[in-house]
Amino acid sequence: MSVFDIVGPVMIGPSSSHTAGAARIGLMARNILKDEPVKAMITVYGSFAKTYKGHGTDKALVAGLLGFSADDTRLRDSFSIAAGKGLEITLRRSDEEVDHPNTVRIAMTGKNGNQAEILGVSLGGGKIEIREINGFEVSLNGEEHTLITLHRDQPGIIAQATTIMAIGHINVSTMKVFRSGKHANAVMIVCTDSPVPAEMVSLIGNISAIESVITLAPL
């Protein structure tokens, strides 16, 4: 157990799960989009849907989409800042039953046309988990350097990508692969001890059948 687990995160707002966690989910969503968001549809579920205004969950989610951390004092004014930057926010509550009470879905469009959709949950103490990316079931906590590939499921893709990282002396801590079906769309999530350099990311992105590569720094 760490000091973080006992004391909790440094943050703005009354709740580590409803405010700090929400801000981290929004920031992770922005990083996955890899673009400046100009439109976001935010759907809150469970406890998030019931208490989002009182706990500032809505402001925290928008702050994360703007690139603000959980302890950024601008969090309180995130909606007005978003409006000034041309970020169109639509927020709705859903009564749909979900696996975790602190659940949010964010569908985004970026300035350069990038689109992404994530499903995230706030686990408490500022900890989060991204459970879906563009419809794929994943598990991502934002605590490590991470490389994500969106690709077609076919032999050799994983071996080629990890070989490039091995040649560059990038140590892999964990790796998970998710696919929608045999030879269908797939997602590979690789967590590493150090960031994957841009030149390696480019080489991995040039592998046949890999559609896109996303790299994430720890939150």
C-alpha positions, -999 to 999 in steps of 0.1 A, spaced: 0 0 0 13 34 -10 9 69 7 -13 77 -23 -37 49 -13 -39 62 23 -40 100 17 -56 101 -17 -48 123 -47 -41 160 -47 -72 175 -63 -97 202 -67 -132 192 -55 -150 173 -28 -146 137 -40 -117 116 -51 -139 93 -71 -164 118 -85 -140 147 -91 -104 136 -93 -112 103 -110 -136 120 -134 -108 145 -144 -84 117 -150 -109 99 -172 -115 131 -192 -77 135 -196 -72 99 -207 -100 103 -232 -83 134 -247 -50 115 -249 -66 86 -267 -83 110 -292 -48 124 -300 -64 156 -311 -78 189 -298 -115 180 -290 -141 202 -305 -171 182 -297 -179 157 -269 -209 137 -260 -207 128 -223 -231 102 -209 -230 96 -171 -244 65 -154 -252 53 -119 -239 74 -90 -222 98 -115 -257 105 -130 -273 111 -96 -247 134 -80 -226 148 -109 -236 185 -102 -230 184 -65 -196 167 -68 -185 186 -98 -182 155 -119 -193 173 -150 -168 201 -145 -140 176 -138 -148 155 -170 -147 187 -191 -115 198 -174 -98 166 -183 -110 169 -219 -93 204 -219 -60 188 -208 -63 199 -171 -51 177 -143 -72 170 -112 -54 196 -91 -58 224 -117 -77 254 -102 -92 260 -137 -114 229 -132 -141 250 -115 -144 271 -147 -140 243 -172 -174 249 -190 -167 285 -197 -131 278 -207 -144 250 -231 -169 274 -246 -141 299 -252 -120 273 -269 -149 262 -291 -154 228 -274 -191 219 -277 -202 198 -248 -234 177 -246 -240 160 -213 -268 135 -206 -278 111 -178 -286 75 -185 -307 51 -163 -291 21 -181 -277 -4 -156 -239 -6 -156 -213 -28 -139 -198 1 -118 -217 31 -103 -191 57 -114 -193 51 -151 -190 75 -180 -190 72 -218 -173 100 -238 -176 102 -276 -153 128 -291 -145 145 -324 -112 164 -328 -102 195 -346 -84 174 -373 -113 150 -377 -101 123 -353 -129 104 -335 -128 82 -305 -152 68 -279 -142 55 -245 -160 40 -215 -143 47 -182 -150 41 -145 -137 58 -114 -126 32 -89 -120 55 -59 -90 74 -45 -85 90 -80 -79 56 -96 -96 49 -129 -100 22 -155 -108 26 -192 -129 -4 -201 -138 4 -237 -120 21 -266 -141 24 -298 -163 -5 -288 -134 -28 -278 -134 -41 -243 -100 -32 -228 -84 -25 -194 -63 6 -191 -54 25 -159 -32 53 -171 -4 45 -146 23 33 -171 37 43 -204 14 26 -229 13 19 -266 -20 10 -282 -24 -4 -317 -56 -7 -337 -51 -34 -363 -65 -63 -382 -61 -97 -365 -36 -117 -386 -4 -137 -379 28 -119 -372 15 -84 -362 23 -88 -325 57 -104 -331 67 -76 -355 57 -48 -331 73 -64 -301 105 -71 -321 108 -34 -329 105 -26 -292 130 -53 -282 156 -40 -307 152 -6 -291 156 -20 -256 121 -12 -245 111 -34 -217 74 -46 -217 57 -49 -183 23 -62 -195 6 -68 -229 -30 -76 -237 -47 -82 -270 -84 -79 -276 -102 -87 -309 -138 -86 -321 -133 -120 -339 -109 -141 -359 -91 -121 -386 -113 -91 -375 -104 -58 -359 -82 -60 -328 -65 -38 -302 -31 -45 -286 -22 -27 -254 14 -28 -244 26 -12 -211 63 -4 -209 89 7 -183 99 37 -205 83 57 -233 85 42 -268 104 67 -290 87 84 -319 108 67 -345 98 33 -331 61 43 -330 65 52 -367 80 19 -376 52 0 -357 26 22 -375 41 11 -409 35 -26 -402 10 -40 -426 -25 -43 -411 -18 -18 -383 -43 11 -388 -31 34 -360 -8 37 -330 -15 57 -299 11 63 -272 1 75 -237 23 88 -209 13 81 -173 -13 104 -159 
